[in-house]
Amino acid sequence: MKLFDNTQVAFALKTDSQLERAYFLFKMIQNQPMVRIGTKPILMHIIDNYVEQGYIEFVLCLGYKSNTIINYFLKERKKNIKILFKDKTHIKFEYNNKKK
């Protein structure tokens, strides 16, 4: 069994100190989808996870930081996406994370 198949077991194995640090980290990045972990924003890690499960079409309903997120996809990920629809607060696209 993978450790995170059951979050109750996974969190039971952590000390209070580890849980407090994890809580602090999650609070810091809450509502900040463009904070980078490694070389990619959190949002891309989430999208890549869905792509691995077979999803390729995404609709992002944006408000706060919509320009930042849309510009990221238009500039940094242009080789991997096909924009299907875009306006000020929404973007719909197909994403392919395979290396070309």
Contacts in CASP RR format, 6 or more apart in sequence:
PFRMAT RR
TARGET T0000
AUTHOR 0000-0000-0000
METHOD contacts of the structure
MODEL  1
MKLFDNTQVAFALKTDSQLERAYFLFKMIQNQPMVRIGTKPILMHIIDNY
VEQGYIEFVLCLGYKSNTIINYFLKERKKNIKILFKDKTHIKFEYNNKKK
3 9 0 8 1.000
3 10 0 8 1.000
3 13 0 8 1.000
4 10 0 8 1.000
11 19 0 8 1.000
14 22 0 8 1.000
28 35 0 8 1.000
29 35 0 8 1.000
29 42 0 8 1.000
31 64 0 8 1.000
32 42 0 8 1.000
33 41 0 8 1.000
33 42 0 8 1.000
33 43 0 8 1.000
33 46 0 8 1.000
33 65 0 8 1.000
33 69 0 8 1.000
34 41 0 8 1.000
34 42 0 8 1.000
34 43 0 8 1.000
34 65 0 8 1.000
34 68 0 8 1.000
34 69 0 8 1.000
34 72 0 8 1.000
35 41 0 8 1.000
35 42 0 8 1.000
36 42 0 8 1.000
37 45 0 8 1.000
40 48 0 8 1.000
41 72 0 8 1.000
43 69 0 8 1.000
44 77 0 8 1.000
47 58 0 8 1.000
47 95 0 8 1.000
48 97 0 8 1.000
50 58 0 8 1.000
51 95 0 8 1.000
51 96 0 8 1.000
51 97 0 8 1.000
56 94 0 8 1.000
56 95 0 8 1.000
56 96 0 8 1.000
57 84 0 8 1.000
57 92 0 8 1.000
57 93 0 8 1.000
57 94 0 8 1.000
57 95 0 8 1.000
58 92 0 8 1.000
58 93 0 8 1.000
58 94 0 8 1.000
58 95 0 8 1.000
59 90 0 8 1.000
59 91 0 8 1.000
59 92 0 8 1.000
60 69 0 8 1.000
60 90 0 8 1.000
60 91 0 8 1.000
60 92 0 8 1.000
61 89 0 8 1.000
61 90 0 8 1.000
62 69 0 8 1.000
62 70 0 8 1.000
62 89 0 8 1.000
62 90 0 8 1.000
62 91 0 8 1.000
63 89 0 8 1.000
66 88 0 8 1.000
66 89 0 8 1.000
69 91 0 8 1.000
70 86 0 8 1.000
70 91 0 8 1.000
73 81 0 8 1.000
73 83 0 8 1.000
73 91 0 8 1.000
73 93 0 8 1.000
74 83 0 8 1.000
77 95 0 8 1.000
79 100 0 8 1.000
80 95 0 8 1.000
80 96 0 8 1.000
80 97 0 8 1.000
81 93 0 8 1.000
81 94 0 8 1.000
81 95 0 8 1.000
81 96 0 8 1.000
82 93 0 8 1.000
82 94 0 8 1.000
82 96 0 8 1.000
83 91 0 8 1.000
83 92 0 8 1.000
83 93 0 8 1.000
84 92 0 8 1.000
84 93 0 8 1.000
84 94 0 8 1.000
85 91 0 8 1.000
85 92 0 8 1.000
86 92 0 8 1.000
END
